[in-house]
Amino acid sequence: MAKDARPTTESFEDVYGRLQAKVELLEKGGLPLDEAITLYEEGMLLARECQERLDAAEQKITRLKESFAPIGPARGTAVNDNPDDYEYVSDDEPPEAADDAP
């Protein structure tokens, strides 16, 4: 683990703030080469952490969206983007048998 690593309880915003601070120092310039390389390395680790958290959040949102399946329209009606047209479908419950099943 890098010396600059923090526990995972640190918020995304805190990690991102630390990344921004390192970028600002590098952009300001005037640092000795070794210090600049160290800051760059720490910044890359923080950038990776931010990206992993963003990816995890995106996957969670995708799973949540997929857990809400459209309710089939009543005969003669159309489904629109009304939130009442959706119902929660748990991953733990088996799917209901289709009316058209053989």
N, C-alpha and C positions, 0 to 999 in steps of 0.2 A: 504494500500500500504506500502511496506517495506521502511524503512528509506533510503536504498541504491538504490531505484528504480530511474530510469531516464526517461525522456519523450521518447515516442516511436520514436522520430526523431533520436535517437541515432542509429548509424549503427550497423549491426550485428557484424562487426569486432571490434567495440568499446566494445560492450557487452562481446564478447568472450575474448578480452584482459583483461577486468576487472575480468572475471572468472579465466583466467590463473594467474593473479596476486594473487588472493586469494588462489589458489591451491599451488602456490609457497610458500606463507607464511606458509600454513599448512604443507607442505612437509619439510620445513626448521626446523620446530619443535621449542620447547622451549617456547611456548606460554602458558599463564595461561589457565586453562580449560575453563573458561567462554568466554574468547576471542576466543579460538579455536572453541567453539560451535557456537558463533556468526558468525565467518568467514565461518564455514561449512554451516550454514543456508543461509547466503548470497550467497555462492557459489551454493547451490542447487537451489535457486531462479533464479540466472543467468543462470544456466544450463537448467532450464525449459524454460526460455525465449529464449535461443539459439535453443533449440529443437523445440519450437513452430514456430520460424521463419524459421527453416529448413523445417519443415513439410509444412508450408504455401508456401514456395518456390517450394517444390516438387509438391504440388497440382497445383500450377500455371503452372508449366512446363507440367504436365500431361494434364491439360485443353488445353494448347496451342497445344500440340502434337495431341490431339484428335480433335482440330478444323481444322486440316489439313487432309482431307479425301483423300484416294487414288482416282485418276481419273481412271475410268474404262478403260481397254485396248481396243484399236480398234480391230475389229475382225481379228484374225490371228496374233495378236502381244501380247507380254508378258509385264507385268509391272515389272520393276526392281526398284532398290533403287535410281533412278535418281530423283533429286528434281523437275524436270519438270513433273514427274508423279503424282504430288500432286497439289491440288488446295485448296484455303481457303474456308471453309464453315462456315458462320456466324451462331451463335446460334439464331439470330433474324429472319432468313429467314426460311420459311417452306421447308422441303425437296422436291426435284423435283419428279414428278410422275415417277415411273419406267415404262420402255417400256413394261415389261411383266405383268403389272397390269391388273386384269380382267375388 
